[in-house]
Amino acid sequence: QVQLVESGGGLVQAGGSLRLSCTASGTFFSINAMGWYRQAPGKQRELVATSGGNTNYADIVKGRFTISRDNTKNTVYLQMNSLKPEDTAVYYCKAVVYYGLGLKDYWGQGTQVTVSS
């Protein structure tokens, strides 16, 4: 089993910054990719950024958000700058883990990000 623990969410004014962290623990061979998704009230969960063989960003966060990983700590970060009220959502961490027989997705519990105008 793999556990993902997120931190760093909170309330910030528009134009401010937050840094999210997500650390994976448990039994696995390696982490193939990690990423961040978000879900606003009444909306579907959407991709924010992923880091695997390549780094990918949703168009709406390009130039404002930066994803990074520390593989020695099995941790992924999301630096969010120039935050807007429309960035308000629950942010979820996802890890694609190789456990020996294949790949499996794991999700964190989510962390709330609220941007006030």
Secondary structure, 3 states (H helix, E strand, C coil): CEEEEEECCEEEECCCCEEEEEEEEECCCEEEEEEEEEECCCCCCEEEEEECCCEEECHHHCCCEEEEEECCCCEEEEEECCCCHHHCEEEEEEEEEECCCCEEEEECCCEEEEEEC
